[in-house]
Amino acid sequence: MTKQITESSPCFRARMTGAVYLLYFLTAVSAALVGGWPRLSLAVNLIAAALYVIVTLLFYAMFKPVSRGLSLIAALLSLAGCAMTVLGLFHPSPLNPLVFFGPYCLLIGYLIMRSFFLPRILGVLMKFAGLGWLMGVNTQRWKEQASAAGVSIRKWNPPSTADARITPPQR
């Protein structure tokens, strides 16, 4: 007897979410690769942001049975991060979108671990992603290390989350 996958089944929703998430990642990487062409880069970044909004809504629907409240909070955090990302494409913002995406990933990781339909290791990895977003990159140290290694840093700067984190005192 073959089990049929319907649009309302959790398996279908998980596969759909995974497919859109993969499409988002491919689009985001493409946006980084076309950075030399500002108009094309803007268009691809807007498409990536739209895909992430879709991923957010799919995650909300998928994790609503696990915890409706936490799933809603996670979705609101992600949508705020998406809005800050899109606004940042047009005008620099003092608020870094990673302030929203870090807690979002932590909550999604928690929801994955509480669910019974996804492997727990995905939840652990998502929590690590959330911590990574919150810790960010120290741009000055990255440039110093890249210079010492002989890497050209003229064309690309890593994303800075200096606004989104508290820097520990230097010793």
Secondary structure in CASP SS format (residue, H / E / C, confidence):
PFRMAT SS
TARGET T0000
AUTHOR 0000-0000-0000
METHOD secondary structure of the structure
MODEL  1
M C 1.00
T C 1.00
K C 1.00
Q C 1.00
I C 1.00
T C 1.00
E C 1.00
S C 1.00
S C 1.00
P H 1.00
C H 1.00
F H 1.00
R H 1.00
A H 1.00
R H 1.00
M H 1.00
T H 1.00
G H 1.00
A H 1.00
V H 1.00
Y H 1.00
L H 1.00
L H 1.00
Y H 1.00
F H 1.00
L H 1.00
T H 1.00
A H 1.00
V H 1.00
S H 1.00
A H 1.00
A H 1.00
L H 1.00
V C 1.00
G C 1.00
G C 1.00
W C 1.00
P H 1.00
R H 1.00
L H 1.00
S H 1.00
L H 1.00
A H 1.00
V H 1.00
N H 1.00
L H 1.00
I H 1.00
A H 1.00
A H 1.00
A H 1.00
L H 1.00
Y H 1.00
V H 1.00
I H 1.00
V H 1.00
T H 1.00
L H 1.00
L H 1.00
F H 1.00
Y H 1.00
A H 1.00
M H 1.00
F H 1.00
K C 1.00
P C 1.00
V C 1.00
S C 1.00
R H 1.00
G H 1.00
L H 1.00
S H 1.00
L H 1.00
I H 1.00
A H 1.00
A H 1.00
L H 1.00
L H 1.00
S H 1.00
L H 1.00
A H 1.00
G H 1.00
C H 1.00
A H 1.00
M H 1.00
T H 1.00
V H 1.00
L H 1.00
G H 1.00
L H 1.00
F H 1.00
H C 1.00
P C 1.00
S C 1.00
P C 1.00
L C 1.00
N C 1.00
P C 1.00
L H 1.00
V H 1.00
F H 1.00
F H 1.00
G H 1.00
P H 1.00
Y H 1.00
C H 1.00
L H 1.00
L H 1.00
I H 1.00
G H 1.00
Y H 1.00
L H 1.00
I H 1.00
M H 1.00
R H 1.00
S C 1.00
F C 1.00
F C 1.00
L C 1.00
P C 1.00
R H 1.00
I H 1.00
L H 1.00
G H 1.00
V H 1.00
L H 1.00
M H 1.00
K H 1.00
F H 1.00
A H 1.00
G H 1.00
L H 1.00
G H 1.00
W H 1.00
L H 1.00
M H 1.00
G C 1.00
V C 1.00
N C 1.00
T H 1.00
Q H 1.00
R H 1.00
W H 1.00
K H 1.00
E H 1.00
Q H 1.00
A H 1.00
S H 1.00
A H 1.00
A C 1.00
G C 1.00
V C 1.00
S C 1.00
I C 1.00
R C 1.00
K C 1.00
W C 1.00
N C 1.00
P C 1.00
P C 1.00
S C 1.00
T C 1.00
A H 1.00
D H 1.00
A H 1.00
R C 1.00
I C 1.00
T C 1.00
P C 1.00
P C 1.00
Q C 1.00
R C 1.00
END
